[in-house]
Amino acid sequence: MSLVQPLPPGALDIVGDIHGEYAALVQLLGHLGYDLQGNHPEGRRLVFVGDFCDRGPDSPSVLALVGAMLASGTAHAVLGNHEINLLREDAKDGSGWFFDSRIDSDQPKYAPFARMPAEQTPAMLERLGQLPIALEREDLRIVHAAWRPEQIAMIRQLPSGSARAAYDHFETIAEEQSVAQCVAERMRQEELSWPYSLEDYRHEPPFLQAHSENELNKAMVNPLKVLTAGVERECRNPFYAGGKWRFVERVGWWNEYEEAPAVIVGHYWRRLRPADAPAHGSQFENLFGGTPPLSWHGLRGNVFCVDYSVGARWLDRLRGDNPVQRSKLAAMRWPERVLVFDDGTQAISENFEHSVVLRD
């Protein structure tokens, strides 16, 4: 078995990014007809696109519930970038439920949040470490962020359970390239010239060339990062996303996807209501701004992002807005191509296998 593994046959329910929103997950499972062990009376199977944790109020309960299903074989999943952060002990914004170093900085935005009991940590990490990067069968492919043939071919050669080691290996190669380009020293000079933290959304920095090169080196070199975090390019207009200011932007890779099997991803923070402000600013406008919220997209109209921004509910709570109204947890029923949301509403997806190419 490799880091690309087979999807089970039959009818599937493919669940988008959860980000610690345990109540939404339980409600969605009920509307889909599953019990909390992942069993369905019609024999359907659950598939999760990753990003179980961070930002939401109860990541430990989400991981415990999904982990039990994975262990019993009633569900399948791929790794998201947030799980890779856990495996690599890479503390990021919104991970104070797990990393002590993030507790104080996460309090203003995400509190209250449940913390992972220490005794549950080893089993949780072991289970995540065995997950694949991608799942596939003849008619359907599942990956967290991007299905790119070159990177998929590279990770097919890597054994199951090797995600963390492989990720670290490619990050080392990327770092070696950065050293050769003196990126670290140039980044320090840029940080000295800018008095604010790049996690402070209130102060927009100028374009920082070395910071952009640093992010691009990792994105270009590391195939696991491409597949779990997407395809990126330089962006000269900094924007705030994922808890910090960014100097690279995501690219709609689906506009170059030419193969027949459908692909379902998460990661990209769609909005169900077109009037809602995008959770990720200009990134959203570049990727989905002209795409209807229920539409398949891409060169062949056979790619679908099933992440409807439930990970932004923390922001709605912070602002005093109704989080359930603006942000959703969704599942795509396959082969029916029907969306089910955590509030029980359903919608038929649109424009399957119709060309919906967008231009930047």
Secondary structure, 3 states (H helix, E strand, C coil): CECEEECCCCCEEEECCCCCCHHHHHHHHHHHCCCCCCCCCCCCEEEECCCCCCCCCCHHHHHHHHHHHHHHCCEEECCCHHHHHHHCCCCCCCCCCCCHHHHHHHHHHHCCCCCCCHHHHHHHHHHHHCCCCEEEECCEEEECCCCCHHHHHHHHCCECCCHHHHHHHHHHHHHHHHHHCCHHHHHHHHHHHCCCCCCCCCCCCCCCHHHHHHHHHHHHHCHHHHHHHCEEEEEEEEEEECCEEEEEEEECHHHHCCCCCEEEECCCCCCCCCCCCCCCCHHHHHHHCCCCCCECEECCCCEEECCCEHHHHHHHHHHCCCHHHHCECEEEEECCCEEEECCCCEEECECCCCCECCCC
